[in-house]
Structures are given as C-alpha cells and as structure tokens.
Amino acid sequence: MNTLLLKSFTLAAVAATMIPVTGQARTKMSFDQAVQVCTDRAVQFGRQPYGRYAGEPPENRVQTEYRACVYANSGQYPTAKVQYRDSILTLLKDAF
C-alpha cells in the first residue's frame, strides 16, 4: 500500500514539472493609460443594449465596470466618475 502511494506521489510530482509555464504576470499600465482605455470601454458599454428590454445600462453598473477595469489594469481605483454619455449637442451633430 505504501509503495502504491509513493508511486502516485512520484507520478504527480513528475507530471507537475512537465506542465509548461505559460501564464506570466501581465505588466500593469499607468493610471492615466488605464483611465483612457477604460473610459473608451465604458462609453462602448453605455451604448450597448442592456437587460431584458434592451435599454441603457444603469449608471451604477457602468461606474462599477469602469472602476473594476481601471483597478485591473493599473492597480489603483479612480476617484472620479466616468463620463460615458455624450452631450445632446454631440449626438445631434452626429445624427445630421
């Protein structure tokens, strides 16, 4: 019984050393770069249909996604809210 257990541990150790190491730590962006990238993502997310009736996503959902994105990319939380909706003048200019 002990030899079977020893063989199992040996095989597990050999198998663990044969697994290639593919995942490396991703380098973090600067805070300003992360804010720029995540602002673009928040604007895109804010324009997509959301929910059962395909309305706009709620404000708190967009802000939560934005803060999570910035933290994941830079390791720092933003203090300001993201402006993800265009003004009505910009929207009217794009329409005509």
N, C-alpha and C positions, 0 to 999 in steps of 0.2 A: 504494500500500500504506500509506503514512504517513497519507494522508487518511482511509482506512478505519479505521485505528487511532485517529486523532484523533476521528472521529465516534463511535466506540464509547465512548471515554472521556467525551466530552461527553454522550452519552445516559445513561451510567451516573451521571454527576455530577448531571444534571437529575433522574433517577429517584430518586436518594438524597435530594435536597432535597424531593421531593414526598411522601415517606413521612411520615405523621403520627407525631409522638412521643406514644405512648400510655403507655409504661412509665415511671413515675416511681418514685423511691426510696420505699419504704414507711417510714414513721416507726416507730422501734423502741419497744417497750413498756418500761416499767421492769422491773427484775429481778423484783420481787415480783408484778407483774401476769403476767409470763411464767411464773413458777413456778405461779401459780394456774391459768392456762389449761392449761398442760402437765400439771399433776397431774390435772386433770379428763380430759384426753385419755389419760393413762397408765392411769387407772382404767378407762376405757371400753375401751382396747386390751387390758388384762389380763383382761377379762371375755369377750372375743370368742373364738370357736373359732380355733385356730391350727394350721397344719401339716396333714399328710396325714391324721392320725387325729383331727383337730379337738379336740385337747387344749388345755390352757392354754399361753400363750406362755411361753418360757423367761425366767427372771429377767433375764439379761443383755440379752436383746432389748428388754424393756420399759425397762430403765435406759438403753440406748443411744438408743432413740426419745425418751425423756424429755429426756436431755441435748441431743440434736440439736434438739428443739423449743425448749427454753429458749434455746439459743445462737442459733437462727434468729430468735427473736422479740426478744431483748434484747441479743445480742452478748456475753453472759457465760455461762461454764459454771457449773452448780451443783456444789457440793462434796458435798452430802448426797444420799443415795439417796432416791428417791420411795417413799412407802408407798402402793402401789396396791391392795393386798388388804385387805379389811375383816376385822376380827376375827371369830372364830366366833360370838361373842355377838351381834354386829350382824346376821350372816347368819341366825342362828336367830330373832331378833326379827322380821326381815322375812319369814321363812317362815310365821310363825303370826300 
